[in-house]
Amino acid sequence: MKKSFKKIVSAVLAASMTLTSVMVVNVAPVTAAEAFSGKATINAETVKTLFASGLTDGNELGSGVSIVNGGSAFSYKANNLKFTDGSAYSTEFQIGNGNEKLSQTLKAGDDLGGVVEKGLKIEAAKAGTIKIYAGLGSSGVMEAPMCLVDAATSKVVDAQSLINTGDAKSKVYNTPTFTVPAAGTYYLVQNGKVSSINLAVVELDLNGGSAQTTETTTVAPTTTETTTETTTVAPTTTTETTTEVSTEAVTAKVVVDKATVKVGETVNANVALVGNKGFNNYTAFVEFDPTIVEPARNNLPHPHPDHTRRKGRSRNNDTGTGRKQEAK
């Protein structure tokens, strides 16, 4: 705007020198930067070509962004900054260390509590976001608070931290993004005089997407009907039948009436169940060596015509009754 004004004045002077009559020219007054909406990127390399000698208070960087500087001119740096998203920049303009009276612990909703001495001024025509690529200019500082302030209310609307996620030598910085809640004038500052800020890129996205809106919904009243149902159930009679099954272990053993026998003698072998509490009958098999003993008929009827049965095995079907074994 200032350059345009000078051009207009020069044109008027030149024209008045060639005319013999008096010419009256109406010139529009010079105003502050117009509020910006849309997307824009402010790069330090471009800023350096516009303001080579440094940045002073009121310098307009474009897209509604200007410098706030209550001290000496901000200089330029060449730090080859690296960032967590993989990008890197070699030129930055410095926002000098200041704002000492502003608390380092400011958060969204807090009163600013002082005057902005150094920072950026943003004229936003719509809500959106401001993202910065910047480094810390003060030696040994790994993190510094920053905040976005509503100039009309002096309220902090967003607070972030600029952080070196690397180390003192291998510096890698995060990229803080500040939310602009609505159209208006804002200040972006490093509060509390922790470190100067070396700005490489400022990205503006002011399209109204992040505006804070209040939605009111009117809901028609509803009626809830409650129905109570009573049910009468006829009594029923249940007959239970219980079958008891013993789970105790049952073992079988063979009891003989002689410990030693001679050839031709008969020994009585009784099969008994120990722990029997529910078996009415059972089948028992007695294994023996047929070269030593052979079964002999007792007083019980035998189901097979020959008395030897299977070779080497004798069976008893009656509870507690054994077979006589005859020694060979």
Phi and psi restraints in degrees (value plus and minus 20) as a CYANA .aco file:
   2 LYS   PHI     -86.4   -46.4
   2 LYS   PSI     -60.6   -20.6
   3 LYS   PHI     -86.1   -46.1
   3 LYS   PSI     -61.0   -21.0
   4 SER   PHI     -81.7   -41.7
   4 SER   PSI     -60.0   -20.0
   5 PHE   PHI     -82.8   -42.8
   5 PHE   PSI     -62.9   -22.9
   6 LYS   PHI     -84.1   -44.1
   6 LYS   PSI     -59.3   -19.3
   7 LYS   PHI     -84.3   -44.3
   7 LYS   PSI     -60.2   -20.2
   8 ILE   PHI     -83.3   -43.3
   8 ILE   PSI     -65.6   -25.6
   9 VAL   PHI     -82.7   -42.7
   9 VAL   PSI     -61.4   -21.4
  10 SER   PHI     -83.7   -43.7
  10 SER   PSI     -60.0   -20.0
  11 ALA   PHI     -84.8   -44.8
  11 ALA   PSI     -58.4   -18.4
  12 VAL   PHI     -85.7   -45.7
  12 VAL   PSI     -64.0   -24.0
  13 LEU   PHI     -83.1   -43.1
  13 LEU   PSI     -61.9   -21.9
  14 ALA   PHI     -85.0   -45.0
  14 ALA   PSI     -61.8   -21.8
  15 ALA   PHI     -86.8   -46.8
  15 ALA   PSI     -56.5   -16.5
  16 SER   PHI     -89.2   -49.2
  16 SER   PSI     -44.5    -4.5
  17 MET   PHI     -95.6   -55.6
  17 MET   PSI     -43.0    -3.0
  18 THR   PHI    -120.0   -80.0
  18 THR   PSI     -27.0    13.0
  19 LEU   PHI    -127.7   -87.7
  19 LEU   PSI     123.8   163.8
  20 THR   PHI    -110.5   -70.5
  20 THR   PSI     -38.7     1.3
  21 SER   PHI    -112.4   -72.4
  21 SER   PSI     143.9   183.9
  22 VAL   PHI    -102.1   -62.1
  22 VAL   PSI     110.1   150.1
  23 MET   PHI    -133.8   -93.8
  23 MET   PSI     112.3   152.3
  24 VAL   PHI    -128.6   -88.6
  24 VAL   PSI     106.0   146.0
  25 VAL   PHI    -139.5   -99.5
  25 VAL   PSI     110.1   150.1
  26 ASN   PHI    -114.4   -74.4
  26 ASN   PSI     101.3   141.3
  27 VAL   PHI    -131.4   -91.4
  27 VAL   PSI     109.4   149.4
  28 ALA   PHI     -86.5   -46.5
  28 ALA   PSI     122.7   162.7
  29 PRO   PHI     -86.9   -46.9
  29 PRO   PSI     129.9   169.9
  30 VAL   PHI     -97.6   -57.6
  30 VAL   PSI     107.6   147.6
  31 THR   PHI    -137.4   -97.4
  31 THR   PSI     150.2   190.2
  32 ALA   PHI     -90.2   -50.2
  32 ALA   PSI     150.8   190.8
  33 ALA   PHI     -75.6   -35.6
  33 ALA   PSI     117.9   157.9
  34 GLU   PHI     -94.9   -54.9
  34 GLU   PSI     129.1   169.1
  35 ALA   PHI     -83.9   -43.9
  35 ALA   PSI     121.5   161.5
  36 PHE   PHI    -129.4   -89.4
  36 PHE   PSI     122.6   162.6
  37 SER   PHI    -156.0  -116.0
  37 SER   PSI     127.7   167.7
  38 GLY   PHI      95.9   135.9
  38 GLY   PSI    -182.2  -142.2
  39 LYS   PHI    -131.1   -91.1
  39 LYS   PSI     119.9   159.9
  40 ALA   PHI    -176.3  -136.3
  40 ALA   PSI     133.2   173.2
  41 THR   PHI    -146.4  -106.4
  41 THR   PSI     106.2   146.2
  42 ILE   PHI    -126.0   -86.0
  42 ILE   PSI      96.6   136.6
  43 ASN   PHI    -126.8   -86.8
  43 ASN   PSI     117.1   157.1
  44 ALA   PHI     -81.4   -41.4
  44 ALA   PSI     -52.7   -12.7
  45 GLU   PHI     -83.7   -43.7
  45 GLU   PSI     -60.3   -20.3
  46 THR   PHI     -88.6   -48.6
  46 THR   PSI     -60.8   -20.8
  47 VAL   PHI     -80.7   -40.7
  47 VAL   PSI     -58.3   -18.3
  48 LYS   PHI     -84.4   -44.4
  48 LYS   PSI     -55.4   -15.4
  49 THR   PHI     -89.9   -49.9
  49 THR   PSI     -47.7    -7.7
  50 LEU   PHI    -102.8   -62.8
  50 LEU   PSI     -56.2   -16.2
  51 PHE   PHI    -151.6  -111.6
  51 PHE   PSI      51.6    91.6
  52 ALA   PHI     -84.0   -44.0
  52 ALA   PSI     -50.0   -10.0
  53 SER   PHI    -105.7   -65.7
  53 SER   PSI     -22.4    17.6
  54 GLY   PHI     104.2   144.2
  54 GLY   PSI     152.6   192.6
  55 LEU   PHI    -132.0   -92.0
  55 LEU   PSI     107.1   147.1
  56 THR   PHI    -138.1   -98.1
  56 THR   PSI     151.9   191.9
  57 ASP   PHI     -77.0   -37.0
  57 ASP   PSI     109.6   149.6
  58 GLY   PHI      72.9   112.9
  58 GLY   PSI     -29.9    10.1
  59 ASN   PHI     -80.1   -40.1
  59 ASN   PSI     106.1   146.1
  60 GLU   PHI    -112.3   -72.3
  60 GLU   PSI     101.2   141.2
  61 LEU   PHI    -110.6   -70.6
  61 LEU   PSI     -28.8    11.2
  62 GLY   PHI      86.5   126.5
  62 GLY   PSI     138.8   178.8
  63 SER   PHI      37.4    77.4
  63 SER   PSI      16.2    56.2
  64 GLY   PHI      60.0   100.0
  64 GLY   PSI     -12.0    28.0
  65 VAL   PHI    -127.0   -87.0
  65 VAL   PSI     113.1   153.1
  66 SER   PHI    -161.0  -121.0
  66 SER   PSI     149.0   189.0
  67 ILE   PHI    -112.4   -72.4
  67 ILE   PSI     116.9   156.9
  68 VAL   PHI    -131.0   -91.0
  68 VAL   PSI      98.0   138.0
  69 ASN   PHI    -167.6  -127.6
  69 ASN   PSI      88.9   128.9
  70 GLY   PHI    -113.8   -73.8
  70 GLY   PSI      -9.0    31.0
  71 GLY   PHI    -152.0  -112.0
  71 GLY   PSI    -168.5  -128.5
  72 SER   PHI     -92.9   -52.9
  72 SER   PSI     145.7   185.7
  73 ALA   PHI     -80.7   -40.7
  73 ALA   PSI     120.0   160.0
  74 PHE   PHI     -93.2   -53.2
  74 PHE   PSI     116.9   156.9
  75 SER   PHI    -119.2   -79.2
  75 SER   PSI    -197.4  -157.4
  76 TYR   PHI    -132.0   -92.0
  76 TYR   PSI     132.7   172.7
  77 LYS   PHI    -148.4  -108.4
  77 LYS   PSI     142.0   182.0
  78 ALA   PHI    -156.4  -116.4
  78 ALA   PSI      58.5    98.5
  79 ASN   PHI    -123.4   -83.4
  79 ASN   PSI     -21.8    18.2
  80 ASN   PHI      31.3    71.3
  80 ASN   PSI      40.1    80.1
  81 LEU   PHI     -91.3   -51.3
  81 LEU   PSI     120.8   160.8
  82 LYS   PHI    -137.1   -97.1
  82 LYS   PSI     130.9   170.9
  83 PHE   PHI    -151.7  -111.7
  83 PHE   PSI     140.3   180.3
  84 THR   PHI     -85.3   -45.3
  84 THR   PSI     -39.7     0.3
  85 ASP   PHI    -108.6   -68.6
  85 ASP   PSI     -13.1    26.9
  86 GLY   PHI      73.5   113.5
  86 GLY   PSI     -27.4    12.6
  87 SER   PHI    -100.7   -60.7
  87 SER   PSI     143.3   183.3
  88 ALA   PHI    -170.7  -130.7
  88 ALA   PSI     125.0   165.0
  89 TYR   PHI    -158.8  -118.8
  89 TYR   PSI     128.4   168.4
  90 SER   PHI    -130.9   -90.9
  90 SER   PSI     -25.3    14.7
  91 THR   PHI    -149.5  -109.5
  91 THR   PSI     115.6   155.6
  92 GLU   PHI    -159.1  -119.1
  92 GLU   PSI     130.1   170.1
  93 PHE   PHI    -126.1   -86.1
  93 PHE   PSI     123.0   163.0
  94 GLN   PHI    -114.0   -74.0
  94 GLN   PSI     113.6   153.6
  95 ILE   PHI    -118.2   -78.2
  95 ILE   PSI      88.9   128.9
  96 GLY   PHI     -79.7   -39.7
  96 GLY   PSI     134.6   174.6
  97 ASN   PHI     -85.4   -45.4
  97 ASN   PSI     107.7   147.7
  98 GLY   PHI    -191.7  -151.7
  98 GLY   PSI    -174.5  -134.5
  99 ASN   PHI      36.0    76.0
  99 ASN   PSI      22.0    62.0
 100 GLU   PHI     -82.0   -42.0
 100 GLU   PSI     -52.4   -12.4
 101 LYS   PHI     -99.2   -59.2
 101 LYS   PSI     -28.8    11.2
 102 LEU   PHI    -107.3   -67.3
 102 LEU   PSI     112.8   152.8
 103 SER   PHI     -81.3   -41.3
 103 SER   PSI     122.7   162.7
 104 GLN   PHI     -96.0   -56.0
 104 GLN   PSI     -31.3     8.7
 105 THR   PHI    -128.1   -88.1
 105 THR   PSI       2.1    42.1
 106 LEU   PHI     -81.4   -41.4
 106 LEU   PSI     121.5   161.5
 107 LYS   PHI    -156.0  -116.0
 107 LYS   PSI     148.2   188.2
 108 ALA   PHI     -75.8   -35.8
 108 ALA   PSI     110.9   150.9
 109 GLY   PHI      79.8   119.8
 109 GLY   PSI     -35.5     4.5
 110 ASP   PHI     -97.1   -57.1
 110 ASP   PSI     131.9   171.9
 111 ASP   PHI     -92.4   -52.4
 111 ASP   PSI     123.0   163.0
 112 LEU   PHI     -81.0   -41.0
 112 LEU   PSI     -61.9   -21.9
 113 GLY   PHI      57.5    97.5
 113 GLY   PSI       0.7    40.7
 114 GLY   PHI     155.1   195.1
 114 GLY   PSI    -190.8  -150.8
 115 VAL   PHI    -125.3   -85.3
 115 VAL   PSI     120.0   160.0
 116 VAL   PHI     -95.3   -55.3
 116 VAL   PSI      99.9   139.9
 117 GLU   PHI    -114.8   -74.8
 117 GLU   PSI     -58.3   -18.3
 118 LYS   PHI    -163.4  -123.4
 118 LYS   PSI     118.2   158.2
 119 GLY   PHI     140.4   180.4
 119 GLY   PSI    -179.8  -139.8
 120 LEU   PHI    -133.9   -93.9
 120 LEU   PSI     126.6   166.6
 121 LYS   PHI    -132.6   -92.6
 121 LYS   PSI     109.1   149.1
 122 ILE   PHI    -142.2  -102.2
 122 ILE   PSI     105.0   145.0
 123 GLU   PHI    -120.2   -80.2
 123 GLU   PSI      86.9   126.9
 124 ALA   PHI    -124.4   -84.4
 124 ALA   PSI     107.4   147.4
 125 ALA   PHI    -107.0   -67.0
 125 ALA   PSI     -37.7     2.3
 126 LYS   PHI    -164.1  -124.1
 126 LYS   PSI     147.3   187.3
 127 ALA   PHI     -91.7   -51.7
 127 ALA   PSI     143.2   183.2
 128 GLY   PHI     144.3   184.3
 128 GLY   PSI    -163.5  -123.5
 129 THR   PHI    -158.0  -118.0
 129 THR   PSI     135.8   175.8
 130 ILE   PHI    -147.5  -107.5
 130 ILE   PSI      98.6   138.6
 131 LYS   PHI    -133.0   -93.0
 131 LYS   PSI     116.0   156.0
 132 ILE   PHI    -141.3  -101.3
 132 ILE   PSI     125.6   165.6
 133 TYR   PHI    -133.0   -93.0
 133 TYR   PSI      89.9   129.9
 134 ALA   PHI    -170.8  -130.8
 134 ALA   PSI     140.1   180.1
 135 GLY   PHI    -141.4  -101.4
 135 GLY   PSI     150.5   190.5
 136 LEU   PHI    -114.6   -74.6
 136 LEU   PSI     107.0   147.0
 137 GLY   PHI    -108.2   -68.2
 137 GLY   PSI     -38.2     1.8
 138 SER   PHI    -109.8   -69.8
 138 SER   PSI     116.0   156.0
 139 SER   PHI     -83.8   -43.8
 139 SER   PSI     115.5   155.5
 140 GLY   PHI      61.6   101.6
 140 GLY   PSI     -25.6    14.4
 141 VAL   PHI    -106.9   -66.9
 141 VAL   PSI     108.7   148.7
 142 MET   PHI    -124.3   -84.3
 142 MET   PSI     -35.8     4.2
 143 GLU   PHI    -176.8  -136.8
 143 GLU   PSI     121.2   161.2
 144 ALA   PHI    -162.6  -122.6
 144 ALA   PSI     117.3   157.3
 145 PRO   PHI     -95.6   -55.6
 145 PRO   PSI     128.4   168.4
 146 MET   PHI    -159.6  -119.6
 146 MET   PSI     134.1   174.1
 147 CYS   PHI    -167.7  -127.7
 147 CYS   PSI     135.3   175.3
 148 LEU   PHI    -127.4   -87.4
 148 LEU   PSI     105.3   145.3
 149 VAL   PHI    -138.1   -98.1
 149 VAL   PSI     114.1   154.1
 150 ASP   PHI     -95.7   -55.7
 150 ASP   PSI      97.4   137.4
 151 ALA   PHI     -86.1   -46.1
 151 ALA   PSI     -49.6    -9.6
 152 ALA   PHI     -94.3   -54.3
 152 ALA   PSI     -54.2   -14.2
 153 THR   PHI    -130.6   -90.6
 153 THR   PSI     -30.2     9.8
 154 SER   PHI      36.5    76.5
 154 SER   PSI      13.5    53.5
 155 LYS   PHI    -125.6   -85.6
 155 LYS   PSI     121.0   161.0
 156 VAL   PHI     -95.1   -55.1
 156 VAL   PSI     105.5   145.5
 157 VAL   PHI    -122.1   -82.1
 157 VAL   PSI     -40.0     0.0
 158 ASP   PHI    -177.9  -137.9
 158 ASP   PSI     124.9   164.9
 159 ALA   PHI    -155.3  -115.3
 159 ALA   PSI     109.3   149.3
 160 GLN   PHI    -154.6  -114.6
 160 GLN   PSI     155.9   195.9
 161 SER   PHI    -145.8  -105.8
 161 SER   PSI     117.3   157.3
 162 LEU   PHI    -110.4   -70.4
 162 LEU   PSI     101.1   141.1
 163 ILE   PHI    -147.8  -107.8
 163 ILE   PSI     113.5   153.5
 164 ASN   PHI    -105.1   -65.1
 164 ASN   PSI      86.3   126.3
 165 THR   PHI    -102.9   -62.9
 165 THR   PSI     -25.9    14.1
 166 GLY   PHI    -112.7   -72.7
 166 GLY   PSI    -150.2  -110.2
 167 ASP   PHI    -152.5  -112.5
 167 ASP   PSI    -191.6  -151.6
 168 ALA   PHI     -82.4   -42.4
 168 ALA   PSI     -48.3    -8.3
 169 LYS   PHI    -118.7   -78.7
 169 LYS   PSI     -69.7   -29.7
 170 SER   PHI    -113.6   -73.6
 170 SER   PSI      66.1   106.1
 171 LYS   PHI    -107.0   -67.0
 171 LYS   PSI     107.8   147.8
 172 VAL   PHI    -154.8  -114.8
 172 VAL   PSI      99.4   139.4
 173 TYR   PHI    -123.3   -83.3
 173 TYR   PSI     129.6   169.6
 174 ASN   PHI     -96.4   -56.4
 174 ASN   PSI     154.7   194.7
 175 THR   PHI    -144.6  -104.6
 175 THR   PSI      64.7   104.7
 176 PRO   PHI     -79.6   -39.6
 176 PRO   PSI     119.4   159.4
 177 THR   PHI    -141.1  -101.1
 177 THR   PSI     103.9   143.9
 178 PHE   PHI    -124.5   -84.5
 178 PHE   PSI     118.4   158.4
 179 THR   PHI    -114.1   -74.1
 179 THR   PSI     105.2   145.2
 180 VAL   PHI    -113.8   -73.8
 180 VAL   PSI      92.3   132.3
 181 PRO   PHI     -94.6   -54.6
 181 PRO   PSI     -46.4    -6.4
 182 ALA   PHI    -184.3  -144.3
 182 ALA   PSI     151.8   191.8
 183 ALA   PHI     -81.2   -41.2
 183 ALA   PSI     123.8   163.8
 184 GLY   PHI     138.6   178.6
 184 GLY   PSI    -193.9  -153.9
 185 THR   PHI    -124.7   -84.7
 185 THR   PSI     114.0   154.0
 186 TYR   PHI    -154.9  -114.9
 186 TYR   PSI     135.4   175.4
 187 TYR   PHI    -137.1   -97.1
 187 TYR   PSI     114.5   154.5
 188 LEU   PHI    -128.3   -88.3
 188 LEU   PSI      96.5   136.5
 189 VAL   PHI    -155.0  -115.0
 189 VAL   PSI     136.8   176.8
 190 GLN   PHI    -118.1   -78.1
 190 GLN   PSI      90.3   130.3
 191 ASN   PHI    -108.6   -68.6
 191 ASN   PSI     119.2   159.2
 192 GLY   PHI      72.5   112.5
 192 GLY   PSI     -12.3    27.7
 193 LYS   PHI      32.2    72.2
 193 LYS   PSI      35.0    75.0
 194 VAL   PHI    -110.1   -70.1
 194 VAL   PSI     -63.4   -23.4
 195 SER   PHI    -180.5  -140.5
 195 SER   PSI     133.0   173.0
 196 SER   PHI     -92.0   -52.0
 196 SER   PSI     137.4   177.4
 197 ILE   PHI    -136.1   -96.1
 197 ILE   PSI     106.4   146.4
 198 ASN   PHI    -121.2   -81.2
 198 ASN   PSI      84.0   124.0
 199 LEU   PHI    -110.9   -70.9
 199 LEU   PSI     102.2   142.2
 200 ALA   PHI    -115.8   -75.8
 200 ALA   PSI     -62.8   -22.8
 201 VAL   PHI    -165.7  -125.7
 201 VAL   PSI     121.1   161.1
 202 VAL   PHI    -142.0  -102.0
 202 VAL   PSI     101.1   141.1
 203 GLU   PHI    -127.0   -87.0
 203 GLU   PSI     104.4   144.4
 204 LEU   PHI    -126.8   -86.8
 204 LEU   PSI     112.4   152.4
 205 ASP   PHI    -154.3  -114.3
 205 ASP   PSI      64.3   104.3
 206 LEU   PHI    -132.8   -92.8
 206 LEU   PSI      56.4    96.4
 207 ASN   PHI    -134.6   -94.6
 207 ASN   PSI     -10.7    29.3
 208 GLY   PHI      64.4   104.4
 208 GLY   PSI     -19.2    20.8
 209 GLY   PHI     -88.7   -48.7
 209 GLY   PSI     -47.2    -7.2
 210 SER   PHI    -124.0   -84.0
 210 SER   PSI      -4.6    35.4
 211 ALA   PHI     -83.7   -43.7
 211 ALA   PSI     121.4   161.4
 212 GLN   PHI    -102.6   -62.6
 212 GLN   PSI      95.3   135.3
 213 THR   PHI    -137.5   -97.5
 213 THR   PSI     130.2   170.2
 214 THR   PHI    -131.8   -91.8
 214 THR   PSI      99.7   139.7
 215 GLU   PHI    -124.5   -84.5
 215 GLU   PSI     106.5   146.5
 216 THR   PHI    -129.1   -89.1
 216 THR   PSI     107.1   147.1
 217 THR   PHI    -139.2   -99.2
 217 THR   PSI     106.8   146.8
 218 THR   PHI    -120.6   -80.6
 218 THR   PSI     104.0   144.0
 219 VAL   PHI    -130.8   -90.8
 219 VAL   PSI     106.7   146.7
 220 ALA   PHI     -85.6   -45.6
 220 ALA   PSI     122.4   162.4
 221 PRO   PHI     -84.4   -44.4
 221 PRO   PSI     126.7   166.7
 222 THR   PHI    -139.1   -99.1
 222 THR   PSI     130.7   170.7
 223 THR   PHI    -131.1   -91.1
 223 THR   PSI     110.2   150.2
 224 THR   PHI    -128.2   -88.2
 224 THR   PSI     103.2   143.2
 225 GLU   PHI    -121.9   -81.9
 225 GLU   PSI     109.8   149.8
 226 THR   PHI    -131.0   -91.0
 226 THR   PSI     105.9   145.9
 227 THR   PHI    -134.2   -94.2
 227 THR   PSI     109.5   149.5
 228 THR   PHI    -126.7   -86.7
 228 THR   PSI     101.4   141.4
 229 GLU   PHI    -132.3   -92.3
 229 GLU   PSI     109.8   149.8
 230 THR   PHI    -128.7   -88.7
 230 THR   PSI     108.5   148.5
 231 THR   PHI    -141.1  -101.1
 231 THR   PSI     109.7   149.7
 232 THR   PHI    -122.8   -82.8
 232 THR   PSI     104.8   144.8
 233 VAL   PHI    -131.2   -91.2
 233 VAL   PSI     106.7   146.7
 234 ALA   PHI     -88.5   -48.5
 234 ALA   PSI     122.2   162.2
 235 PRO   PHI     -87.7   -47.7
 235 PRO   PSI     127.4   167.4
 236 THR   PHI    -142.7  -102.7
 236 THR   PSI     131.8   171.8
 237 THR   PHI    -130.9   -90.9
 237 THR   PSI     108.9   148.9
 238 THR   PHI    -136.3   -96.3
 238 THR   PSI     107.3   147.3
 239 THR   PHI    -123.4   -83.4
 239 THR   PSI     101.7   141.7
 240 GLU   PHI    -121.4   -81.4
 240 GLU   PSI     115.7   155.7
 241 THR   PHI    -135.0   -95.0
 241 THR   PSI     103.6   143.6
 242 THR   PHI    -130.2   -90.2
 242 THR   PSI     106.7   146.7
 243 THR   PHI    -130.9   -90.9
 243 THR   PSI     100.6   140.6
 244 GLU   PHI    -116.3   -76.3
 244 GLU   PSI     104.4   144.4
 245 VAL   PHI    -138.9   -98.9
 245 VAL   PSI     107.7   147.7
 246 SER   PHI     -93.9   -53.9
 246 SER   PSI     113.0   153.0
 247 THR   PHI    -125.2   -85.2
 247 THR   PSI     -13.9    26.1
 248 GLU   PHI     -94.4   -54.4
 248 GLU   PSI     129.2   169.2
 249 ALA   PHI     -87.7   -47.7
 249 ALA   PSI     117.6   157.6
 250 VAL   PHI    -134.7   -94.7
 250 VAL   PSI     108.4   148.4
 251 THR   PHI    -142.1  -102.1
 251 THR   PSI     130.7   170.7
 252 ALA   PHI    -132.4   -92.4
 252 ALA   PSI     122.6   162.6
 253 LYS   PHI    -161.3  -121.3
 253 LYS   PSI     132.2   172.2
 254 VAL   PHI    -125.8   -85.8
 254 VAL   PSI     104.4   144.4
 255 VAL   PHI    -132.2   -92.2
 255 VAL   PSI     102.0   142.0
 256 VAL   PHI    -126.9   -86.9
 256 VAL   PSI     135.0   175.0
 257 ASP   PHI    -113.1   -73.1
 257 ASP   PSI     -23.9    16.1
 258 LYS   PHI    -156.6  -116.6
 258 LYS   PSI     118.0   158.0
 259 ALA   PHI    -102.4   -62.4
 259 ALA   PSI     -54.7   -14.7
 260 THR   PHI    -153.0  -113.0
 260 THR   PSI     126.1   166.1
 261 VAL   PHI    -157.0  -117.0
 261 VAL   PSI     140.9   180.9
 262 LYS   PHI    -125.2   -85.2
 262 LYS   PSI     147.2   187.2
 263 VAL   PHI     -82.5   -42.5
 263 VAL   PSI     108.2   148.2
 264 GLY   PHI      76.5   116.5
 264 GLY   PSI     -33.4     6.6
 265 GLU   PHI    -101.1   -61.1
 265 GLU   PSI     139.1   179.1
 266 THR   PHI    -131.1   -91.1
 266 THR   PSI     116.6   156.6
 267 VAL   PHI    -140.2  -100.2
 267 VAL   PSI     115.5   155.5
 268 ASN   PHI    -111.0   -71.0
 268 ASN   PSI     106.2   146.2
 269 ALA   PHI    -137.3   -97.3
 269 ALA   PSI      98.4   138.4
 270 ASN   PHI    -127.0   -87.0
 270 ASN   PSI     111.8   151.8
 271 VAL   PHI    -115.9   -75.9
 271 VAL   PSI     104.6   144.6
 272 ALA   PHI    -145.1  -105.1
 272 ALA   PSI     124.9   164.9
 273 LEU   PHI    -118.9   -78.9
 273 LEU   PSI     107.7   147.7
 274 VAL   PHI    -122.6   -82.6
 274 VAL   PSI     105.2   145.2
 275 GLY   PHI      69.7   109.7
 275 GLY   PSI      -4.2    35.8
 276 ASN   PHI     -96.2   -56.2
 276 ASN   PSI      96.7   136.7
 277 LYS   PHI    -151.1  -111.1
 277 LYS   PSI      11.6    51.6
 278 GLY   PHI     156.7   196.7
 278 GLY   PSI     -21.9    18.1
 279 PHE   PHI    -108.8   -68.8
 279 PHE   PSI     104.1   144.1
 280 ASN   PHI    -102.6   -62.6
 280 ASN   PSI     -52.4   -12.4
 281 ASN   PHI    -171.5  -131.5
 281 ASN   PSI     147.3   187.3
 282 TYR   PHI    -176.2  -136.2
 282 TYR   PSI     144.7   184.7
 283 THR   PHI    -138.6   -98.6
 283 THR   PSI     107.4   147.4
 284 ALA   PHI    -140.5  -100.5
 284 ALA   PSI     116.7   156.7
 285 PHE   PHI    -132.9   -92.9
 285 PHE   PSI     110.2   150.2
 286 VAL   PHI    -133.4   -93.4
 286 VAL   PSI      98.5   138.5
 287 GLU   PHI    -113.6   -73.6
 287 GLU   PSI     123.0   163.0
 288 PHE   PHI    -170.9  -130.9
 288 PHE   PSI     150.6   190.6
 289 ASP   PHI    -113.1   -73.1
 289 ASP   PSI      89.2   129.2
 290 PRO   PHI     -87.3   -47.3
 290 PRO   PSI     -31.3     8.7
 291 THR   PHI    -100.8   -60.8
 291 THR   PSI     -31.5     8.5
 292 ILE   PHI    -131.0   -91.0
 292 ILE   PSI     -65.2   -25.2
 293 VAL   PHI    -149.8  -109.8
 293 VAL   PSI     139.9   179.9
 294 GLU   PHI    -159.9  -119.9
 294 GLU   PSI     127.5   167.5
 295 PRO   PHI     -88.2   -48.2
 295 PRO   PSI     124.1   164.1
 296 ALA   PHI    -139.5   -99.5
 296 ALA   PSI     128.0   168.0
 297 ARG   PHI     -89.6   -49.6
 297 ARG   PSI     116.5   156.5
 298 ASN   PHI    -129.1   -89.1
 298 ASN   PSI    -182.5  -142.5
 299 ASN   PHI    -102.5   -62.5
 299 ASN   PSI     -15.5    24.5
 300 LEU   PHI    -112.7   -72.7
 300 LEU   PSI     126.3   166.3
 301 PRO   PHI     -84.6   -44.6
 301 PRO   PSI     121.7   161.7
 302 HIS   PHI    -127.1   -87.1
 302 HIS   PSI     111.5   151.5
 303 PRO   PHI     -90.8   -50.8
 303 PRO   PSI     -37.6     2.4
 304 HIS   PHI    -132.6   -92.6
 304 HIS   PSI     126.5   166.5
 305 PRO   PHI     -85.7   -45.7
 305 PRO   PSI     -56.3   -16.3
 306 ASP   PHI    -112.9   -72.9
 306 ASP   PSI     130.3   170.3
 307 HIS   PHI    -114.1   -74.1
 307 HIS   PSI     -22.1    17.9
 308 THR   PHI    -108.5   -68.5
 308 THR   PSI     -42.7    -2.7
 309 ARG   PHI      36.0    76.0
 309 ARG   PSI    -168.6  -128.6
 310 ARG   PHI     -90.7   -50.7
 310 ARG   PSI     128.4   168.4
 311 LYS   PHI     -86.8   -46.8
 311 LYS   PSI     104.0   144.0
 312 GLY   PHI      62.8   102.8
 312 GLY   PSI     -12.4    27.6
 313 ARG   PHI    -163.9  -123.9
 313 ARG   PSI     119.9   159.9
 314 SER   PHI    -148.8  -108.8
 314 SER   PSI     125.1   165.1
 315 ARG   PHI    -143.3  -103.3
 315 ARG   PSI     125.1   165.1
 316 ASN   PHI    -148.3  -108.3
 316 ASN   PSI     108.9   148.9
 317 ASN   PHI    -122.6   -82.6
 317 ASN   PSI     -18.7    21.3
 318 ASP   PHI    -134.8   -94.8
 318 ASP   PSI     119.3   159.3
 319 THR   PHI     -82.2   -42.2
 319 THR   PSI     105.5   145.5
 320 GLY   PHI      56.0    96.0
 320 GLY   PSI     -18.1    21.9
 321 THR   PHI    -127.0   -87.0
 321 THR   PSI     108.2   148.2
 322 GLY   PHI    -123.8   -83.8
 322 GLY   PSI    -196.3  -156.3
 323 ARG   PHI    -131.7   -91.7
 323 ARG   PSI     127.1   167.1
 324 LYS   PHI    -100.0   -60.0
 324 LYS   PSI     116.5   156.5
 325 GLN   PHI    -134.5   -94.5
 325 GLN   PSI     113.9   153.9
 326 GLU   PHI    -128.6   -88.6
 326 GLU   PSI     106.8   146.8
 327 ALA   PHI     -96.6   -56.6
 327 ALA   PSI     120.0   160.0
